[in-house]
Each structure stands twice: as C-alpha cells, then as structure tokens.
C-alpha cells in the first residue's frame, strides 16, 4: 500500500467494510483535504459530521466519485454516522 494514494486506500477500506461510518474516512484522508476535494469548507464538514442529517446528496456523490466507489456505499456510511449520533443523544 506504500505507493497508493489516500483515496485508493479509502476505496479499498470502504469496499472491504472496514470503514463503517463517514467520519472513519478521516483516519485515511485528513478532514481539510477531503472537505476541499468534495467542494465544501472544513467548517461545514465539521457541522456535517456533528449533524449527519444535513448532508446533501451532492456531498455524498462528490465523496463517492472522489474515492471511486458506488454512491450507495457512501450513503450507507452517512446513515451509519447518523445512527451513531442519534443513539448518543438519546
């Protein structure tokens, strides 16, 4: 994996199911470069992670195209992020 880009590593981890929530992408790709690459600001990305229900499909699709995975996989990551936040608030 030494010669692979962060996006390729993220793709493999998402497809293998090792990244289970959207914020897990930040273990591979730093927050600021990821947010810039999908066309948003780091501040908005932090707000999205705190409130996953604010994600727009554009954010999800841009992330999916960036790491070259099916959009449904990224939707599932966002959904899992939402469920993890909802359980903590109850």
Secondary structure by P-SEA (a helix, b strand, c coil): cccccaaaaaaaaaaaccccccccccccccaaaaaaaacccaaaaaaaaaccccccaaaaaaaaaaacccaaaaaaaaaaaaaaaaaaac
